[in-house]
Amino acid sequence: MKISYDKEADAAYIQLSDEQPVAAIEAGDGINIDLTADKRIVGIEILDASKKLSIDTLYKYEVEQDEFVGV
């Protein structure tokens, strides 16, 4: 998982896979989910990120892979 933030665009991107997305769906106001052709999630884009996230702590989040087992 890679997390990036574009200050000029105020957009955060959480990359979950190295696969190239072929489609995106809007999951909510300013939140887009990038998908592969077979509907696997490869990334999450968050627009107006500074209003939705604490940018200062954005890179400090850690997720254990075990937390996703069975999801």
MARGUVEX-27809 format. One line per field, with one value per atom (N, C-alpha, C): residue number from 1; residue in three letters; x, y, z. Coordinates in Angstrom, 1 decimal, decimal comma. Layout:
MARGUVEX-27809
num = [NUM  ...]
residuo = [ALA  ...]
xx = [X  ...]
yy = [Y  ...]
zz = [Z  ...]
END
This chain:
MARGUVEX-27809
num = [1  1  1  2  2  2  3  3  3  4  4  4  5  5  5  6  6  6  7  7  7  8  8  8  9  9  9  10  10  10  11  11  11  12  12  12  13  13  13  14  14  14  15  15  15  16  16  16  17  17  17  18  18  18  19  19  19  20  20  20  21  21  21  22  22  22  23  23  23  24  24  24  25  25  25  26  26  26  27  27  27  28  28  28  29  29  29  30  30  30  31  31  31  32  32  32  33  33  33  34  34  34  35  35  35  36  36  36  37  37  37  38  38  38  39  39  39  40  40  40  41  41  41  42  42  42  43  43  43  44  44  44  45  45  45  46  46  46  47  47  47  48  48  48  49  49  49  50  50  50  51  51  51  52  52  52  53  53  53  54  54  54  55  55  55  56  56  56  57  57  57  58  58  58  59  59  59  60  60  60  61  61  61  62  62  62  63  63  63  64  64  64  65  65  65  66  66  66  67  67  67  68  68  68  69  69  69  70  70  70  71  71  71]
residuo = [MET  MET  MET  LYS  LYS  LYS  ILE  ILE  ILE  SER  SER  SER  TYR  TYR  TYR  ASP  ASP  ASP  LYS  LYS  LYS  GLU  GLU  GLU  ALA  ALA  ALA  ASP  ASP  ASP  ALA  ALA  ALA  ALA  ALA  ALA  TYR  TYR  TYR  ILE  ILE  ILE  GLN  GLN  GLN  LEU  LEU  LEU  SER  SER  SER  ASP  ASP  ASP  GLU  GLU  GLU  GLN  GLN  GLN  PRO  PRO  PRO  VAL  VAL  VAL  ALA  ALA  ALA  ALA  ALA  ALA  ILE  ILE  ILE  GLU  GLU  GLU  ALA  ALA  ALA  GLY  GLY  GLY  ASP  ASP  ASP  GLY  GLY  GLY  ILE  ILE  ILE  ASN  ASN  ASN  ILE  ILE  ILE  ASP  ASP  ASP  LEU  LEU  LEU  THR  THR  THR  ALA  ALA  ALA  ASP  ASP  ASP  LYS  LYS  LYS  ARG  ARG  ARG  ILE  ILE  ILE  VAL  VAL  VAL  GLY  GLY  GLY  ILE  ILE  ILE  GLU  GLU  GLU  ILE  ILE  ILE  LEU  LEU  LEU  ASP  ASP  ASP  ALA  ALA  ALA  SER  SER  SER  LYS  LYS  LYS  LYS  LYS  LYS  LEU  LEU  LEU  SER  SER  SER  ILE  ILE  ILE  ASP  ASP  ASP  THR  THR  THR  LEU  LEU  LEU  TYR  TYR  TYR  LYS  LYS  LYS  TYR  TYR  TYR  GLU  GLU  GLU  VAL  VAL  VAL  GLU  GLU  GLU  GLN  GLN  GLN  ASP  ASP  ASP  GLU  GLU  GLU  PHE  PHE  PHE  VAL  VAL  VAL  GLY  GLY  GLY  VAL  VAL  VAL]
xx = [0,8  0,0  0,9  0,6  1,3  0,3  0,7  -0,2  0,6  -0,1  0,5  -0,5  0,0  -0,8  -0,3  -1,2  -0,9  -1,4  -0,5  -1,0  -1,7  -1,2  -1,8  -3,2  -3,4  -4,8  -5,6  -5,0  -5,6  -6,3  -5,5  -6,0  -5,0  -5,6  -4,8  -5,1  -4,1  -4,4  -3,8  -4,6  -4,2  -4,1  -2,9  -2,7  -2,6  -3,5  -3,5  -2,9  -2,6  -2,1  -1,3  -0,4  0,4  -0,4  -1,5  -2,3  -2,9  -3,0  -3,6  -5,1  -5,7  -7,2  -7,7  -8,9  -9,5  -10,9  -11,3  -12,5  -12,5  -13,4  -13,5  -15,0  -15,3  -16,7  -16,6  -17,6  -17,7  -18,4  -17,6  -18,2  -18,9  -18,6  -19,1  -18,7  -19,0  -18,7  -17,1  -16,5  -15,1  -14,3  -14,9  -14,2  -14,4  -13,3  -13,4  -12,6  -13,2  -12,5  -12,1  -10,8  -10,3  -10,3  -10,8  -11,0  -10,3  -10,0  -9,5  -10,7  -10,4  -11,5  -12,4  -11,8  -12,6  -13,1  -13,1  -13,7  -13,0  -11,6  -10,8  -10,4  -10,4  -10,0  -8,5  -8,0  -6,6  -6,2  -7,1  -6,8  -8,0  -7,8  -8,8  -8,3  -9,1  -8,7  -9,7  -9,1  -9,9  -9,6  -10,6  -10,5  -10,9  -10,4  -10,5  -10,1  -8,9  -8,4  -8,2  -7,7  -7,4  -8,7  -9,8  -11,1  -11,7  -11,1  -11,6  -10,7  -9,4  -8,3  -7,4  -6,7  -5,6  -4,4  -4,0  -2,9  -1,6  -1,4  -0,2  0,0  -1,0  -0,9  -1,2  -1,4  -1,8  -0,8  0,5  1,5  1,8  1,2  1,4  0,5  -0,5  -1,4  -0,8  -1,0  -0,5  -1,6  -1,6  -2,7  -2,0  -2,4  -1,9  -2,7  -2,0  -2,7  -3,8  -3,5  -4,4  -5,8  -5,8  -7,1  -8,0  -7,5  -8,3  -8,7  -8,3  -8,6  -10,1  -10,8  -12,2  -13,1  -12,5  -13,3  -13,9]
yy = [-1,2  0,0  1,2  2,2  3,4  4,6  5,6  6,8  8,0  8,8  10,0  11,2  12,4  13,5  14,6  15,2  16,3  17,6  18,4  19,6  20,6  20,8  21,7  21,3  20,0  19,5  19,2  19,2  18,8  17,4  16,5  15,1  14,1  13,1  12,0  10,8  9,9  8,6  7,5  6,5  5,3  4,2  3,8  2,8  1,4  0,5  -0,8  -1,9  -1,6  -2,5  -1,8  -2,5  -2,0  -2,1  -2,8  -3,0  -1,7  -1,5  -0,3  -0,3  0,8  0,8  1,1  0,6  0,8  1,5  1,7  2,4  2,9  3,9  4,5  4,6  4,4  4,7  5,7  6,6  7,5  6,9  6,7  6,1  7,1  8,3  9,3  10,7  11,7  13,1  13,2  13,2  13,4  12,2  11,0  9,8  8,8  8,5  7,7  6,4  5,3  4,0  3,6  3,3  2,8  1,3  0,8  -0,7  -1,2  -2,5  -3,2  -3,7  -4,3  -4,8  -5,8  -6,6  -7,6  -7,1  -5,8  -5,1  -5,2  -5,4  -5,4  -4,0  -3,6  -2,3  -2,1  -1,1  -0,9  0,4  1,3  2,6  3,3  4,3  5,1  6,6  7,4  8,8  9,6  10,6  11,4  12,9  13,5  14,9  15,8  17,0  17,9  17,2  16,5  15,6  16,3  17,6  18,3  18,5  18,5  18,7  17,4  16,2  14,9  14,1  14,5  13,7  14,7  14,1  14,9  14,6  15,5  15,4  15,1  15,8  15,6  14,2  13,4  12,0  11,0  11,5  10,6  9,5  9,8  8,8  7,9  8,1  7,4  6,2  6,1  4,9  3,6  2,6  1,3  0,3  -0,6  -1,6  -2,9  -3,8  -5,2  -6,0  -6,7  -7,5  -8,4  -9,0  -9,9  -9,2  -7,9  -7,2  -7,3  -7,6  -7,7  -9,2  -10,1  -11,5  -11,7  -12,3  -12,5  -11,4  -10,2  -9,1  -9,2]
zz = [0,0  0,0  0,0  -0,9  -0,9  -0,8  0,0  0,2  -0,3  -1,2  -1,7  -1,5  -1,4  -1,2  -2,2  -2,9  -3,8  -3,2  -2,6  -1,9  -2,8  -4,0  -5,0  -5,3  -5,5  -5,9  -4,6  -3,5  -2,2  -2,4  -2,9  -3,2  -2,6  -2,0  -1,4  -2,3  -2,4  -3,2  -2,4  -2,1  -1,5  -2,5  -2,9  -3,9  -3,2  -3,6  -3,0  -3,8  -5,1  -6,0  -7,1  -7,8  -8,9  -10,2  -10,2  -11,4  -11,9  -13,2  -13,7  -13,7  -13,2  -13,2  -14,6  -14,8  -16,1  -15,9  -14,7  -14,4  -13,0  -12,7  -11,4  -11,1  -9,8  -9,4  -8,3  -8,2  -7,1  -5,9  -4,8  -3,6  -2,7  -2,9  -2,0  -2,5  -1,8  -2,2  -2,2  -3,4  -3,5  -3,2  -3,2  -2,9  -4,1  -4,8  -6,0  -5,8  -6,3  -6,2  -7,6  -7,7  -9,0  -9,0  -10,2  -10,4  -11,6  -11,5  -12,7  -13,5  -14,6  -15,5  -14,8  -13,9  -13,2  -11,8  -11,7  -10,5  -9,2  -9,3  -8,1  -7,8  -6,5  -6,1  -6,2  -6,9  -6,9  -6,3  -6,0  -5,4  -4,9  -4,0  -3,5  -3,6  -4,3  -4,4  -3,5  -2,7  -1,8  -2,2  -2,8  -3,2  -2,0  -1,9  -0,8  0,5  0,3  1,4  2,7  2,7  3,9  4,8  4,1  4,8  5,4  4,9  5,3  6,1  6,0  6,7  7,5  8,4  9,1  8,2  7,4  6,4  7,2  8,3  9,1  9,6  9,8  10,2  9,1  7,9  6,8  6,6  6,7  6,4  7,6  8,7  9,9  10,1  9,3  9,4  9,0  9,8  9,5  9,6  8,6  8,6  8,4  9,3  9,2  8,2  7,4  6,3  6,9  8,1  8,8  9,0  9,1  9,3  8,1  6,9  5,8  5,4  6,2  5,9  6,1  5,1  5,3  4,9  4,5  4,2  2,8]
END
